[in-house]
Every structure is written in structure tokens, then in C-alpha cells.
Amino acid sequence: GAYYMDATEVTRAQFAGFARDTGYETVAEENNALATWRTPGFVQRMDDPVVCISWFDAAAYCNWRSEQAGLEPCYDIEGDDSVIAVRAATGYRLPTEAEWEFAACGRGIHDRHPWNALAAKRDYNMANFRSSDSASGDGWEWTNPVKVFPANALGIYGLGGNVWEWCEDWYFAQAYAAMQNRNIGNPCFDSHDATGLTRRVMRGGSFRNDLDLLRCASRGSGHPLAFSNHVGFRCVRNAE
């Protein structure tokens, strides 16, 4: 189905507006962690992607942003470990794994990396990742401002590298095979689709990862209450 995707990852400035408006404390802050979105362990600019954000924190931000825009929130958040997602709602939410990959591949063209449809350039000029060749570094030790590197063919920035991005789906290693023969218009792997699911999908790779994990098809995962200084998110919403 048609959907809108943020051109960039949610920035520190955008998340700061949410925290200031609501008094929200992230999972990291509630647990008195040394690394939080305010103090990730390195210097960030306000237009860098916000990091140290759990999946639950990202869902809370989506709801606030929906309310600010007068849209129906997509998440019914019940405590710290229960969230019911309503993907048919008009508000902002996390992208499904299929939506994320569709955008990264330039509407499903299946480029190896999100930037491959652009003019041929060296990979380290196109994204922030860990390079084994110190002479061909991308110029960023940690996170970079969200529009430093070129957008992909759809005008979307940072789908490969910089920070991992949370997705809506629960992570299941055989998710693609499990859904292959099902008639699904807008696939999303839910908790009832398999037993023992404890992690949410992350996509895109980060400044800490090798080029291989920046592939459009590469899959990562994390516990929804986990947070890290190389994980952030971006939002989508259904096209009206």
C-alpha cells in the first residue's frame, strides 16, 4: 500500500522537542544508563540521528508526533512491555520491514545498497560505515548529520549506514520463507506468526558495521527494551 516515509532518521533536535513537550524519559534514562540520547558517549550535533532509543521509545515518539499533527495514534502503549499496533491508523508509526526494504531498494529494484541506482561513486562517499581501508574512510568516526550523504533515488537519506533503524516487525529468521506462500498485501511479521519471538527487526546497518550489513536485504534485530548508541529510527504513515 501507499505510504509516506521520513526523508531522514529522527534527529536529536526532533526528539528533544518531544522530550521537552512531554517530560518523557527513555528506557535508558529510567535505568540510569551511562549512555542515553543526551549523552551517547560521543559528541553529536542536533541534526545527527537520535540514538540510545529503544523500540518502545520510538513508538512513544510516533504517538506524540501523531497527536501534534492531529492524526490518530498508531500505538496503544500499556506499560513498559505491551504495545498494540494499529497500522490502519492515520498517524505515524515505524516502517514495516517490507516498507523499509521497498524504499531502500528504490521501489523494489533490488539494488545491493540504497545508493547503487545513483551515479557510480565509491561506497565510502555514499554512507557512514566501518571501512577496513583507513585510506578510504568516509570521514565520520561516529554519527553524521542526517543529510551529509546523498539521498537515494527516492530522495530518502541514510537508509544505509549511520545508525540502525527500528522496524515494526518481530524478528524471525525464516520470516520471508514463512510468508512466501501467503496472500499478504502489506506483510508484517507479528507476534502471533511464530512462537518465542522476543526481538524486533532493525535495518540499514550503522557506523560500527562493515559494508555487508548496509545491504538493502541485510537484517538485524534487538530486544524492544534495548538501546544502543548506533540505533535510531525514522517514521512512516499511510498515504491518505
N, C-alpha and C positions, 0 to 999 in steps of 0.2 A: 504493500500500500504506500501511498504518497506520504512523505514526512519531511519536516524541516530539521536540519542538523546545524548546531552551532558551528560557525566558521573556525572557532578556536576552542581550545580547552578553557574551562573556567579559570579565571585568573585570581591572583591574591586580592586584587582590588575588588573584584566582584564578590568574592567570598567574604571579604572584610565588611562589605555593605550588609550582607546577610547577618553576620555575627553582631554587628553594631545595632541593627534594627531589632533583633530578636533576643540578644543575650545568649545565643546558642553556644554551648560548649561541645567540642568534638569528643569522640571517644578517646583520643589521645590526651586531651586536656582533662577529661574526667578521671583518667587513670594516672595523672601527674607524670606523663611520659616526658623524657628529656627532649625528644623530637616531636614537635607539633607543627601545625601550619604556620604558626607565628615564628617558631624557632626550629627550622628543619635541619639545622646542622651546617648550613652554609648560607651565604648572603643571597637573597632573592630581590628582584625588582617587583614593583606592583603589577607589571604586565607579564610576569612569569606565571606559569600554571600553579595553582594552589596544590600543595602536596600534604602528605600525612592525613589524608581524608579516607575514612572507612566508607564502605558501601552504604551503610546507614546514614552517615553524614551527608553523602551525596544525595540520597533520597530526600532527606530533610531540606536540603538546599533547593531541590527541584520543587517541592511543595511550596516553599516560600516564594520562589520566583513565579510560580503559577498564580499564587494569591496576589502578588504585586501586579500581575498583568490581567487580573480579573478572570482567570481561567480556572477550570475545575482541576483540583489537585489529583495526581495520579496514584498517590501512595496513602494508604491507611496505616499509619505507624502506631503500633500497640506495644509500648515498652521498648526495650533495647534489642529484642531478638525476634520480633514478629512484625512483618510488613506484608500487607496485601496490596498487590499492584493491580491497577485498573488501566490497562493500556488503551482502552477505548476512550478514556477521558481526554478533555481538550488541552490539559496542562502539559507542563514539562516533565520529562522522565529521562531515565538513562536509555541509551540505544540498545535494542536487542543485538545479539551477536550477528545476526543476518543483516540488520540495518548498518551496523558498523562496517562489516566487510564489503557490503554493496557499495558504500560510499568510498571506502579505501581503494577498491578496485575500479573506481570510475564507472559506476553503474554496472558492475559485474563483468568487466572486460577481463578480469583475472591477470592484471599486471602483477609482477612479482613483488614490487614495492609501490606504495602510493604515488610516487613521483615518476614512475617509469614511462608514463604517457607524455611527459614533458620533454623538451629538448634534451638530448643526451648530455649529461654532465656527470662528473664523478659523484658517487654516492655521498661522500663526506661533505659535499657542498649543498646537499639537499636535506640533511637531517642530523640530529644530535644523537650520536651513539658511540659506543666504545670501539675504538679502532686499534687493531694490533700494530698498525703502522704509525708510529709517532710523527713521522714526517707528513702524514696526510690527515691530521686531526681536523675535526670540524670547528675547533676554536672555542668549545664550551666544555668546561670541566664538570659543571653541574647543570641545572636547568637553564633554558634560554627563554627570552621573551617570545610570546606565542606566535608572532608574525615575522620572526627573523628569517626563517627558511621559506622558500616559495610554497604557495598553495598548490594543491593538486589540480587536475583538470576541471574539477567541480568548484574550485575556489575555496576549498577547505584546507586549513593549515594543520600541520603537526600530527597527522594520522600515523606517521611512523616516527618513532623516537621521542625524545624529550622526557615524557612520562607515560607509563602505562595508563590505560583508561578503563574504568569500571564499565561493565555492560549489565544488562538486565538479567541475562540467563544464569541459571545454576550450571556449574561446570560438570560435564560428564564426558569422559574421554571418548566414548563412542557416540556422541550426540548426533553427528552427521549421519552415520550409518543407521541409527535408531529412527531418524525422521525421514530417511530416504524414500521409503515406500508409503508414507502418509501424505494425505492430501491437505497440506497446510499452506494457507495463503500468506500468513505472516508468522513464520516459525519463531518460537522462543521456548527454550527448554526449561520447563517448570519443575518445581519440587516433586510433583506427583508423577513425573515422567520416568523416574527411576528411584530406587531406594538408596538411602545412605548419602544423599547429596549434602555437602557441608560447605562448598566453596562457590563463589561467584566468578563469572568469566571476566578476564581483563584482556585487553587487546592493544597492540601497537608497539610494544617494546619501550625502552627508555634509554637515558644517557648511560646507564650501567650495563647495557646489553650489547652483544655483538650484532652485526648486521642481520644475521639469520633470523633473529627474533623480531625484526622490524618488517618481515614479510606480511603481506595482506592476509595470508592464511594462517599465520602463527597464532597460537592460542596460549594464554596464560590464565592463572586463577589465583584467588586469595580468599581467605575467610572473610565474611562480610563485616566482622568487627575488627579486622586487621587494618593497619595503616602503615605507610612507608613513605620515605622522602623521595621515592621515584614513582609514586602512584597518584594520579589525579582523575579527572573526569571531564566530560562535556555532556551537553543536554540535547535532546531531540523533542519534538512534539508532532502529533499527527497533523497533516495538512487538512484544513477545513474545506 
